[in-house]
Amino acid sequence: MKPPLASVTYLIIGLVIFGLGEALLITAGVGVSPWTLFAEGMTNITDWSLGFATFVISSSVLVLWIPLKRTPGIGTILNAIIIALVLEYVLPFLPTFEAYFANALLALVGVLVTGFGGAIYLVANLGPGPRDGLMTGLQAITHQPIALVRMFLELTVVAVGWTLGGTLGLGTVFFALGIGPAMAIGMQILQLRRTGR
């Protein structure tokens, strides 16, 4: 089946905004999201750019879907490509600040932007992101609570990324605590817009 044009448009817009939020979090320099922390660590042991490292990690996670019997959608594939491209080409143009408070505020804005992009992406409903599919696949075979599986995955990539020199800090805490509420707020805004209230 061909997905509706509106859904694909939502998907692309959501992924670009999601990637922009991640880029703001990175440029703030006070800590990044767990999987980006892992990608940063990878750049420290390779000659890869952050965008390419992100793409390689996403692609590797998709390979792990095979034994888990997960099926990617168009959203899954575009997730791996678009977020990597945004990080590759937008990061050099983002502002940086000297003051820690300004960078902390930028990190907070990054989490909010990421959450809103994630909400738009979910509305498109064209397939989970690579990491979400890995999470649900592992949950299906381990029969553990989804929250426990997610925590295990994210703590694992944080530990590996930090060991490899990724940026662990306040931004990481902001992301861990704020991404859920930020996405929920984004979903509410989109719902209000749909109902015309």
C-alpha positions as CSV (number, residue, x, y, z in Angstrom):
1,M,0.0,0.0,0.0
2,K,1.1,3.5,-0.8
3,P,1.0,5.7,2.3
4,P,-1.1,8.9,2.0
5,L,0.9,12.0,1.0
6,A,-0.2,13.8,4.2
7,S,1.2,11.1,6.3
8,V,4.6,11.1,4.5
9,T,4.6,14.9,4.8
10,Y,4.0,14.7,8.6
11,L,6.7,12.0,8.8
12,I,9.4,14.1,7.0
13,I,8.5,17.3,8.9
14,G,8.5,15.4,12.2
15,L,11.9,13.8,11.5
16,V,13.5,17.1,10.4
17,I,12.3,18.8,13.6
18,F,13.3,15.8,15.7
19,G,16.8,15.9,14.2
20,L,17.0,19.7,14.8
21,G,16.2,19.2,18.4
22,E,18.9,16.6,18.7
23,A,21.3,19.0,17.0
24,L,20.4,21.8,19.4
25,L,21.1,19.4,22.3
26,I,24.5,18.5,20.8
27,T,25.6,22.0,20.1
28,A,24.7,23.0,23.7
29,G,27.6,20.7,24.8
30,V,26.2,19.9,28.2
31,G,25.1,16.4,27.6
32,V,23.2,14.6,24.8
33,S,20.5,11.9,24.4
34,P,21.6,8.3,25.1
35,W,21.8,7.2,21.5
36,T,23.6,10.4,20.4
37,L,26.0,9.9,23.2
38,F,26.7,6.5,21.8
39,A,27.2,8.0,18.3
40,E,29.6,10.7,19.8
41,G,31.6,7.9,21.4
42,M,31.8,6.1,18.0
43,T,33.2,9.3,16.4
44,N,36.0,9.2,18.9
45,I,37.3,5.8,17.8
46,T,36.6,6.3,14.1
47,D,37.0,9.0,11.5
48,W,33.3,9.3,11.1
49,S,31.2,12.4,11.3
50,L,28.4,12.4,13.9
51,G,25.7,12.2,11.2
52,F,27.4,9.2,9.6
53,A,27.9,7.5,13.0
54,T,24.2,8.0,13.7
55,F,23.3,6.5,10.4
56,V,25.6,3.5,10.9
57,I,24.1,2.9,14.4
58,S,20.6,3.1,13.1
59,S,21.4,0.7,10.2
60,S,23.0,-1.7,12.7
61,V,20.0,-1.6,14.9
62,L,17.8,-2.4,11.9
63,V,19.9,-5.5,11.3
64,L,19.1,-6.6,14.8
65,W,15.4,-6.5,13.8
66,I,15.9,-9.6,11.6
67,P,16.2,-12.2,14.4
68,L,13.5,-10.3,16.3
69,K,11.1,-10.7,13.3
70,R,10.3,-7.0,13.2
71,T,9.2,-5.4,9.9
72,P,10.3,-1.9,9.1
73,G,8.0,0.7,7.6
74,I,8.8,3.7,5.4
75,G,9.0,5.7,8.6
76,T,11.7,3.4,10.0
77,I,13.9,3.8,6.9
78,L,13.4,7.5,6.7
79,N,14.1,7.9,10.4
80,A,17.6,6.4,9.9
81,I,18.3,8.6,6.9
82,I,16.7,12.0,7.7
83,I,17.9,12.4,11.3
84,A,21.5,11.5,10.2
85,L,21.3,14.1,7.4
86,V,20.0,16.8,9.7
87,L,22.8,16.2,12.1
88,E,25.3,16.1,9.3
89,Y,24.3,19.4,7.6
90,V,22.6,21.5,10.3
91,L,25.0,21.2,13.2
92,P,27.7,23.5,11.7
93,F,25.2,26.4,11.5
94,L,23.8,26.3,15.0
95,P,24.8,28.9,17.6
96,T,27.1,28.2,20.5
97,F,27.3,30.1,23.8
98,E,30.1,30.7,26.3
99,A,27.8,30.8,29.4
100,Y,26.9,27.4,30.9
101,F,23.4,28.7,31.7
102,A,22.7,29.7,28.1
103,N,23.9,26.3,26.9
104,A,21.7,24.5,29.6
105,L,18.7,26.6,28.3
106,L,19.6,25.6,24.7
107,A,19.7,21.9,25.8
108,L,16.3,22.3,27.3
109,V,14.9,23.9,24.1
110,G,16.5,21.0,22.2
111,V,14.6,18.4,24.3
112,L,11.3,20.3,23.7
113,V,11.9,20.5,20.0
114,T,12.9,16.9,19.8
115,G,9.7,15.9,21.7
116,F,7.5,18.0,19.3
117,G,9.2,16.4,16.3
118,G,8.6,13.0,17.8
119,A,4.9,13.7,18.3
120,I,4.5,14.7,14.6
121,Y,6.4,11.6,13.6
122,L,4.1,9.4,15.7
123,V,1.0,11.1,14.1
124,A,2.3,9.9,10.7
125,N,2.1,6.3,11.9
126,L,4.4,4.9,9.2
127,G,6.6,2.6,11.2
128,P,8.6,2.8,14.5
129,G,12.0,4.2,14.6
130,P,14.9,1.7,14.6
131,R,15.5,2.0,18.3
132,D,11.8,1.7,19.2
133,G,11.4,-1.4,17.0
134,L,14.4,-2.9,18.8
135,M,12.8,-2.1,22.1
136,T,9.4,-3.7,21.2
137,G,11.1,-6.7,19.6
138,L,13.2,-7.4,22.8
139,Q,10.1,-6.9,24.9
140,A,8.2,-9.5,22.8
141,I,10.9,-12.2,23.3
142,T,11.8,-11.4,26.9
143,H,8.3,-10.7,28.2
144,Q,9.7,-8.0,30.4
145,P,7.9,-4.7,31.0
146,I,8.5,-2.2,28.2
147,A,9.9,0.4,30.6
148,L,12.5,-2.1,31.9
149,V,13.6,-3.0,28.4
150,R,13.9,0.7,27.4
151,M,15.8,1.5,30.5
152,F,18.2,-1.4,29.9
153,L,18.8,-0.4,26.3
154,E,19.4,3.3,27.1
155,L,21.6,2.6,30.1
156,T,23.7,0.2,28.0
157,V,24.2,2.8,25.2
158,V,24.9,5.5,27.7
159,A,27.6,3.4,29.4
160,V,29.2,2.4,26.1
161,G,29.0,5.9,24.7
162,W,30.4,7.5,27.9
163,T,33.2,5.0,28.0
164,L,34.1,6.0,24.4
165,G,34.1,9.7,25.3
166,G,30.6,10.8,24.6
167,T,29.1,13.9,26.3
168,L,27.2,12.8,29.5
169,G,25.8,15.7,31.5
170,L,22.8,17.9,32.3
171,G,21.4,17.6,28.8
172,T,21.3,13.8,29.2
173,V,19.3,14.3,32.4
174,F,17.0,16.8,30.6
175,F,16.4,14.3,27.8
176,A,15.8,11.3,30.1
177,L,13.2,13.2,32.2
178,G,11.8,15.6,29.6
179,I,11.4,13.7,26.3
180,G,8.2,11.9,27.5
181,P,6.4,15.0,28.7
182,A,7.7,17.0,25.7
183,M,6.2,14.4,23.3
184,A,3.0,14.3,25.3
185,I,2.6,18.1,25.1
186,G,3.3,17.9,21.3
187,M,0.6,15.3,20.9
188,Q,-1.8,17.5,22.8
189,I,-1.0,20.5,20.6
190,L,-1.5,18.4,17.5
191,Q,-4.8,17.0,18.8
192,L,-6.1,20.5,19.6
193,R,-5.2,21.6,16.2
194,R,-7.1,18.7,14.6
195,T,-10.2,19.3,16.7
196,G,-10.0,23.0,16.0
197,R,-10.2,24.1,19.6
